[in-house]
Structures are given as structure tokens and as C-alpha cells.
Amino acid sequence: MMMFGSMRELTDEELARAVRLDPSQFAGFGPSIEALIAMLLERKRKILEKYETDRVQKAARESYHAEAARIKPPPPLTKAFQRAVADEQIRDLERLW
């Protein structure tokens, strides 16, 4: 109180200027960067394991082609339909519709 002359609280800027911290003081706080990277990689592995996209995309592609093989379009549209199915372009199939 004798130094500042009042009981008012310091602002964030005043407090930051008053307190000097050495980076070596933070060495024991929290996990290291390597530990954080390992945790994130493990989390990524678990997510990718749970939501495996390759197998799902393969199943979807097989189902799509199986359903398309069952459809028999009119003869004038057969070639365009087969091309649209092979290209897997929904907009081309919509145009044929």
C-alpha cells in the first residue's frame, strides 16, 4: 500500500509489468509436447478405427453398382446410363431421369 498509495486492484497490464516469470519455471507444468503429440495420435487412431471410411466406401460402391445393374433403362438411354453409372455421377443420372 505504501508503494502504490491506494487499495485499488491492479489492471492486467500493471500486473503483467509487475510480475516477471522465467520460462524455466514452467518446465513442470502439464505434459510435454511429445506427450501431447502421442495423445493426439492415439486419439486420431481410435477415431479412424471407429469410423473406418475405406470399408464403408467400398460397401457403398458395391451396393451402388449392384442396384444400377438391376435397372434396365430404355434402349435409347442405355449407353448414357451405363456411362453415368461408371462415372458415378449423380448429376448425369438426374439428367437421364
N, CA, C and O of each residue as an XYZ file, in Angstrom:
388
protein
N       0.834     -1.175      0.000
C       0.000      0.000      0.000
C       0.882      1.243      0.000
O       0.554      2.243     -0.638
N       1.977      1.177      0.703
C       2.863      2.333      0.739
C       3.494      2.571     -0.632
O       3.781      3.709     -1.002
N       3.710      1.476     -1.390
C       4.355      1.612     -2.689
C       3.420      2.214     -3.735
O       3.834      3.079     -4.508
N       2.153      1.763     -3.768
C       1.222      2.222     -4.791
C       0.324      3.349     -4.296
O      -0.229      4.078     -5.120
N       0.158      3.521     -3.007
C      -0.592      4.624     -2.454
C      -2.085      4.413     -2.375
O      -2.799      5.312     -1.930
N      -2.594      3.250     -2.792
C      -4.037      3.034     -2.694
C      -4.325      1.540     -2.592
O      -3.431      0.705     -2.727
N      -5.604      1.225     -2.350
C      -6.029     -0.174     -2.218
C      -6.660     -0.695     -3.512
O      -7.179     -1.811     -3.539
N      -6.620      0.094     -4.570
C      -7.265     -0.365     -5.817
C      -6.539     -1.589     -6.368
O      -5.344     -1.783     -6.146
N      -7.309     -2.415     -7.103
C      -6.718     -3.612     -7.703
C      -5.936     -3.220     -8.943
O      -6.275     -2.256     -9.630
N      -4.895     -3.970     -9.217
C      -4.070     -3.719    -10.391
C      -4.795     -4.202    -11.645
O      -5.523     -5.194    -11.611
N      -4.588     -3.495    -12.741
C      -5.127     -3.959    -14.021
C      -4.257     -5.105    -14.522
O      -3.181     -5.365    -13.983
N      -4.731     -5.778    -15.549
C      -3.962     -6.889    -16.119
C      -2.611     -6.411    -16.628
O      -1.602     -7.094    -16.448
N      -2.585     -5.242    -17.262
C      -1.327     -4.715    -17.797
C      -0.352     -4.374    -16.669
O       0.841     -4.663    -16.766
N      -0.864     -3.760    -15.598
C       0.004     -3.412    -14.473
C       0.548     -4.665    -13.793
O       1.712     -4.717    -13.396
N      -0.306     -5.661    -13.666
C       0.115     -6.914    -13.047
C       1.169     -7.612    -13.917
O       2.136     -8.167    -13.396
N       0.982     -7.584    -15.224
C       1.939     -8.207    -16.135
C       3.295     -7.517    -16.060
O       4.330     -8.180    -16.135
N       3.304     -6.198    -15.913
C       4.568     -5.481    -15.798
C       5.222     -5.723    -14.438
O       6.449     -5.695    -14.331
N       4.426     -5.959    -13.405
C       4.958     -6.116    -12.055
C       5.570     -7.501    -11.839
O       6.515     -7.642    -11.062
N       5.041     -8.531    -12.522
C       5.485     -9.907    -12.299
C       6.306    -10.373    -13.493
O       5.823    -10.350    -14.625
N       7.512    -10.784    -13.256
C       8.383    -11.326    -14.307
C       8.544    -12.825    -14.060
O       8.937    -13.253    -12.975
N       8.232    -13.612    -15.091
C       8.355    -15.062    -14.977
C       9.422    -15.556    -15.934
O       9.507    -15.117    -17.081
N      10.221    -16.465    -15.447
C      11.258    -17.088    -16.251
C      10.659    -18.327    -16.917
O      10.001    -19.113    -16.235
N      10.861    -18.534    -18.226
C      10.295    -19.712    -18.893
C      10.686    -21.030    -18.245
O       9.941    -22.004    -18.354
N      11.822    -21.090    -17.580
C      12.230    -22.343    -16.939
C      11.311    -22.706    -15.774
O      11.300    -23.854    -15.329
N      10.542    -21.737    -15.279
C       9.615    -22.018    -14.182
C       8.423    -22.860    -14.645
O       7.738    -23.469    -13.823
N       8.177    -22.894    -15.938
C       7.026    -23.622    -16.457
C       7.348    -25.067    -16.814
O       6.462    -25.791    -17.269
N       8.566    -25.498    -16.625
C       9.001    -26.824    -17.066
C       8.159    -27.951    -16.475
O       7.925    -28.948    -17.159
N       7.704    -27.833    -15.253
C       6.973    -28.925    -14.623
C       5.468    -28.886    -14.840
O       4.763    -29.799    -14.409
N       4.958    -27.844    -15.502
C       3.508    -27.718    -15.706
C       3.052    -28.537    -16.903
O       3.611    -28.415    -17.993
N       2.054    -29.359    -16.706
C       1.413    -30.073    -17.796
C       2.318    -31.043    -18.524
O       3.504    -31.163    -18.215
N       1.733    -31.747    -19.513
C       2.507    -32.723    -20.280
C       3.432    -32.032    -21.276
O       3.208    -30.882    -21.656
N       4.461    -32.740    -21.688
C       5.403    -32.201    -22.662
C       4.756    -32.219    -24.049
O       3.702    -32.822    -24.250
N       5.400    -31.555    -24.987
C       4.904    -31.524    -26.362
C       4.860    -32.941    -26.934
O       3.918    -33.298    -27.642
N       5.869    -33.739    -26.631
C       5.907    -35.117    -27.131
C       4.728    -35.930    -26.581
O       4.119    -36.723    -27.299
N       4.420    -35.719    -25.299
C       3.294    -36.435    -24.698
C       1.979    -35.980    -25.323
O       1.088    -36.799    -25.547
N       1.846    -34.692    -25.606
C       0.633    -34.190    -26.261
C       0.490    -34.761    -27.666
O      -0.609    -35.137    -28.073
N       1.586    -34.829    -28.405
C       1.555    -35.402    -29.755
C       1.150    -36.868    -29.694
O       0.339    -37.325    -30.498
N       1.709    -37.598    -28.748
C       1.364    -39.019    -28.599
C      -0.114    -39.188    -28.256
O      -0.780    -40.076    -28.787
N      -0.624    -38.339    -27.371
C      -2.053    -38.413    -27.005
C      -2.933    -38.124    -28.210
O      -3.924    -38.819    -28.433
N      -2.582    -37.096    -28.997
C      -3.374    -36.752    -30.171
C      -3.311    -37.836    -31.237
O      -4.324    -38.128    -31.872
N      -2.157    -38.434    -31.445
C      -2.040    -39.523    -32.415
C      -2.858    -40.730    -31.985
O      -3.481    -41.387    -32.819
N      -2.863    -41.025    -30.697
C      -3.669    -42.143    -30.189
C      -5.156    -41.854    -30.378
O      -5.924    -42.734    -30.768
N      -5.548    -40.630    -30.102
C      -6.955    -40.231    -30.286
C      -7.346    -40.333    -31.760
O      -8.434    -40.807    -32.088
N      -6.455    -39.887    -32.644
C      -6.703    -39.971    -34.087
C      -6.845    -41.422    -34.518
O      -7.733    -41.756    -35.302
N      -5.965    -42.289    -34.005
C      -6.027    -43.710    -34.360
C      -7.358    -44.323    -33.948
O      -7.953    -45.093    -34.702
N      -7.829    -43.976    -32.732
C      -9.095    -44.518    -32.248
C     -10.269    -44.030    -33.092
O     -11.182    -44.797    -33.395
N     -10.241    -42.755    -33.471
C     -11.322    -42.207    -34.292
C     -11.342    -42.887    -35.656
O     -12.400    -43.296    -36.134
N     -10.176    -43.006    -36.279
C     -10.123    -43.642    -37.591
C     -10.487    -45.120    -37.523
O     -11.057    -45.672    -38.465
N     -10.159    -45.748    -36.419
C     -10.513    -47.147    -36.222
C     -12.029    -47.299    -36.111
O     -12.616    -48.232    -36.659
N     -12.642    -46.379    -35.402
C     -14.095    -46.441    -35.196
C     -14.863    -46.080    -36.458
O     -15.860    -46.721    -36.790
N     -14.402    -45.063    -37.153
C     -15.086    -44.586    -38.350
C     -14.252    -44.903    -39.584
O     -13.829    -44.007    -40.315
N     -14.030    -46.166    -39.793
C     -13.209    -46.606    -40.912
C     -13.932    -46.281    -42.214
O     -15.017    -46.805    -42.466
N     -13.350    -45.434    -43.030
C     -14.032    -44.969    -44.230
C     -13.807    -45.861    -45.441
O     -14.698    -45.987    -46.281
N     -12.647    -46.480    -45.551
C     -12.356    -47.282    -46.740
C     -13.348    -48.429    -46.916
O     -13.859    -48.653    -48.013
N     -13.616    -49.145    -45.842
C     -14.538    -50.277    -45.924
C     -15.957    -49.805    -46.227
O     -16.677    -50.444    -46.994
N     -16.356    -48.695    -45.629
C     -17.700    -48.161    -45.854
C     -17.849    -47.681    -47.290
O     -18.875    -47.927    -47.924
N     -16.836    -47.001    -47.807
C     -16.896    -46.529    -49.190
C     -16.941    -47.703    -50.158
O     -17.655    -47.654    -51.159
N     -16.193    -48.744    -49.872
C     -16.207    -49.928    -50.736
C     -17.586    -50.586    -50.730
O     -18.091    -50.982    -51.780
N     -18.196    -50.702    -49.550
C     -19.527    -51.296    -49.453
C     -20.557    -50.443    -50.186
O     -21.436    -50.976    -50.863
N     -20.454    -49.128    -50.056
C     -21.384    -48.230    -50.741
C     -21.230    -48.344    -52.252
O     -22.221    -48.373    -52.981
N     -19.980    -48.407    -52.724
C     -19.734    -48.533    -54.167
C     -20.304    -49.851    -54.699
O     -20.924    -49.875    -55.762
N     -20.095    -50.943    -53.962
C     -20.622    -52.242    -54.394
C     -22.144    -52.235    -54.429
O     -22.744    -52.761    -55.366
N     -22.764    -51.653    -53.433
C     -24.222    -51.569    -53.380
C     -24.752    -50.718    -54.533
O     -25.747    -51.072    -55.165
N     -24.081    -49.592    -54.802
C     -24.473    -48.697    -55.887
C     -24.447    -49.429    -57.221
O     -25.400    -49.347    -57.996
N     -23.351    -50.147    -57.493
C     -23.235    -50.851    -58.767
C     -24.201    -52.033    -58.850
O     -24.694    -52.347    -59.934
N     -24.475    -52.686    -57.734
C     -25.441    -53.792    -57.742
C     -26.842    -53.274    -58.064
O     -27.564    -53.887    -58.849
N     -27.222    -52.164    -57.470
C     -28.548    -51.575    -57.753
C     -28.619    -51.083    -59.192
O     -29.643    -51.241    -59.857
N     -27.534    -50.488    -59.670
C     -27.523    -49.984    -61.046
C     -27.621    -51.132    -62.056
O     -28.205    -50.967    -63.127
N     -27.054    -52.282    -61.720
C     -27.109    -53.434    -62.624
C     -28.526    -53.968    -62.757
O     -28.875    -54.559    -63.779
N     -29.345    -53.764    -61.731
C     -30.736    -54.248    -61.776
C     -31.636    -53.357    -62.621
O     -32.705    -53.790    -63.054
N     -31.221    -52.134    -62.857
C     -32.055    -51.180    -63.596
C     -31.872    -51.407    -65.093
O     -30.748    -51.521    -65.581
N     -32.975    -51.471    -65.804
C     -32.960    -51.650    -67.255
C     -33.588    -50.406    -67.899
O     -34.810    -50.317    -68.018
N     -32.743    -49.441    -68.316
C     -33.283    -48.230    -68.944
C     -33.762    -48.522    -70.368
O     -33.415    -49.557    -70.937
N     -34.550    -47.622    -70.942
C     -34.991    -47.801    -72.334
C     -33.772    -47.838    -73.269
O     -32.757    -47.203    -72.985
N     -33.867    -48.568    -74.364
C     -32.718    -48.730    -75.270
C     -32.029    -47.427    -75.699
O     -30.799    -47.406    -75.757
N     -32.748    -46.348    -75.999
C     -32.012    -45.143    -76.412
C     -31.150    -44.537    -75.288
O     -30.212    -43.792    -75.571
N     -31.454    -44.847    -74.035
C     -30.731    -44.258    -72.910
C     -29.715    -45.206    -72.274
O     -29.007    -44.817    -71.345
N     -29.635    -46.437    -72.760
C     -28.783    -47.448    -72.134
C     -27.319    -47.033    -72.079
O     -26.680    -47.146    -71.033
N     -26.785    -46.553    -73.201
C     -25.366    -46.195    -73.256
C     -25.067    -45.030    -72.299
O     -24.073    -45.063    -71.575
N     -25.915    -44.015    -72.297
C     -25.720    -42.853    -71.408
C     -25.857    -43.279    -69.944
O     -25.124    -42.797    -69.081
N     -26.798    -44.183    -69.672
C     -26.984    -44.669    -68.308
C     -25.747    -45.428    -67.828
O     -25.277    -45.204    -66.713
N     -25.228    -46.308    -68.650
C     -24.044    -47.076    -68.276
C     -22.843    -46.166    -68.042
O     -22.056    -46.404    -67.125
N     -22.692    -45.120    -68.865
C     -21.597    -44.173    -68.688
C     -21.755    -43.405    -67.370
O     -20.782    -43.195    -66.645
N     -22.982    -42.991    -67.070
C     -23.237    -42.249    -65.821
C     -22.971    -43.134    -64.601
O     -22.431    -42.663    -63.600
N     -23.344    -44.398    -64.679
C     -23.097    -45.324    -63.571
C     -21.598    -45.565    -63.407
O     -21.087    -45.586    -62.288
N     -20.904    -45.745    -64.514
C     -19.455    -45.988    -64.447
C     -18.722    -44.773    -63.889
O     -17.765    -44.920    -63.129
N     -19.169    -43.568    -64.263
C     -18.538    -42.342    -63.766
C     -18.991    -41.994    -62.356
O     -18.403    -41.131    -61.703
N     -20.037    -42.668    -61.889
C     -20.619    -42.420    -60.559
C     -20.990    -40.950    -60.385
O     -20.713    -40.337    -59.354
N     -21.620    -40.406    -61.418
C     -22.038    -39.008    -61.389
C     -23.550    -38.929    -61.238
O     -24.297    -39.282    -62.150
N     -23.987    -38.465    -60.083
C     -25.422    -38.355    -59.806
C     -26.079    -37.353    -60.754
O     -27.210    -37.566    -61.189
N     -25.381    -36.264    -61.077
C     -25.996    -35.252    -61.946
C     -26.315    -35.831    -63.325
O     -27.321    -35.464    -63.932
N     -25.460    -36.740    -63.827
C     -25.741    -37.369    -65.117
C     -26.964    -38.276    -65.027
O     -27.779    -38.327    -65.948
N     -27.084    -38.984    -63.919
C     -28.262    -39.833    -63.731
C     -29.530    -38.985    -63.599
O     -30.592    -39.367    -64.091
N     -29.413    -37.839    -62.937
C     -30.574    -36.951    -62.799
C     -30.991    -36.400    -64.153
O     -32.185    -36.253    -64.417
N     -30.039    -36.095    -65.005
C     -30.358    -35.597    -66.358
C     -31.095    -36.675    -67.153
O     -32.018    -36.368    -67.909
N     -30.694    -37.921    -66.986
C     -31.382    -39.007    -67.691
C     -32.800    -39.186    -67.172
O     -33.697    -39.555    -67.929
N     -33.005    -38.933    -65.905
C     -34.320    -39.096    -65.305
C     -35.272    -38.111    -65.935
O     -36.449    -38.074    -65.575
